[in-house]
Amino acid sequence: MRLLATVALAAAMLAGPALADPMATAYGNTVVITYGDGTAVSLYINEDGTYTGSSPAGESAGTWAISGSQTCFTQSSPEPTPASCSKTVSKNVGESWQSTGQGGAPVTVTIQAGR
């Protein structure tokens, strides 16, 4: 479950309405979400509207879409879940920032070049 909640958080933080393709900074790169206990989740967001994720709990996959000012992620495996949406904002490769993860836990989100 931590992976699903993190997917929406991280990916929504990548996008920005001012860009022609607000998710462009994520393609071909790795979004890493690190919790205070050191648990790290890696997300790989694809241009075709799909994503995969990897965490100590296992692998996940699903689809993403932008609707208005929200970026929404819908996990399809390992088990389907309802869409999880967050406000769309803009970040770049190499940036790190603080945010709130699952259950209100503080997290650090980083966009790393490459996969």
C-alpha positions in Angstrom: 0.0 0.0 0.0 2.9 2.3 0.7 3.9 2.1 -2.9 0.5 3.1 -4.2 0.3 6.1 -2.0 3.8 7.1 -3.0 3.1 6.9 -6.7 0.5 9.6 -6.6 2.6 11.8 -4.4 5.8 11.6 -6.4 4.4 11.8 -9.9 2.0 14.6 -9.2 5.0 16.6 -7.9 6.8 16.2 -11.2 4.2 17.7 -13.5 3.4 21.3 -14.2 0.6 22.9 -16.3 3.0 25.4 -17.9 4.9 22.6 -19.8 3.8 21.2 -23.1 4.1 17.7 -21.6 4.0 18.2 -17.8 5.4 14.7 -17.1 8.3 15.0 -19.5 10.9 15.3 -16.7 10.0 11.9 -15.5 10.4 9.9 -18.7 13.6 7.9 -18.7 14.4 8.9 -15.2 13.8 7.5 -11.7 11.7 9.1 -9.0 12.9 8.1 -5.6 10.7 8.6 -2.5 12.5 8.1 0.8 10.7 7.8 4.1 12.3 8.8 7.4 13.0 5.1 8.3 15.1 4.9 5.1 12.6 2.9 3.1 12.9 3.9 -0.5 10.4 3.5 -3.4 11.6 3.9 -7.0 9.1 4.9 -9.7 9.5 4.7 -13.5 7.0 6.9 -15.3 6.5 6.2 -19.0 5.4 8.5 -21.8 2.7 6.0 -22.8 0.7 6.6 -19.6 2.0 3.6 -17.7 4.3 3.3 -14.7 6.1 0.7 -12.7 7.4 0.8 -9.2 9.8 -1.0 -6.9 9.9 -1.1 -3.1 11.0 -3.5 -0.4 7.3 -4.7 -0.4 7.6 -5.7 -4.1 6.8 -4.5 -7.6 3.8 -2.6 -8.9 2.5 -1.3 -12.2 -0.4 0.7 -13.5 -1.5 3.8 -15.5 -1.4 7.5 -15.0 -3.3 10.4 -16.5 -3.7 14.1 -16.0 -7.2 15.5 -15.4 -7.5 19.2 -15.0 -5.0 20.2 -12.3 -4.7 16.6 -10.9 -2.3 13.8 -11.8 -4.0 10.4 -11.1 -2.4 7.0 -10.8 -4.3 3.7 -11.0 -2.5 0.6 -9.9 -3.3 -2.6 -11.9 -0.8 -5.0 -10.3 -0.1 -6.7 -8.0 -3.7 -5.9 -7.2 -6.1 -3.2 -8.8 -6.7 -0.2 -6.7 -8.8 3.0 -7.1 -7.2 6.0 -8.7 -5.0 8.1 -6.4 -4.8 11.8 -7.4 -2.7 14.7 -6.3 -2.2 18.3 -7.4 0.1 18.7 -10.4 3.2 20.8 -9.8 6.6 21.2 -11.6 10.0 19.7 -10.6 13.2 18.9 -12.6 15.7 16.2 -12.9 18.2 16.5 -10.0 15.8 18.2 -7.6 14.9 17.0 -4.2 12.1 18.3 -2.0 10.2 17.5 1.2 6.6 16.3 1.0 4.1 14.1 2.9 3.7 10.4 2.2 1.3 7.7 3.2 -0.3 8.4 6.6 1.2 11.9 6.8 4.8 10.6 7.0 7.4 13.1 5.9 9.3 12.0 2.8 12.0 13.2 0.5 11.3 13.0 -3.2 14.2 13.1 -5.7 14.3 12.9 -9.5 17.4 11.0 -10.5 18.7 11.0 -14.0 18.4 7.6 -15.8 16.8 4.4 -14.7 
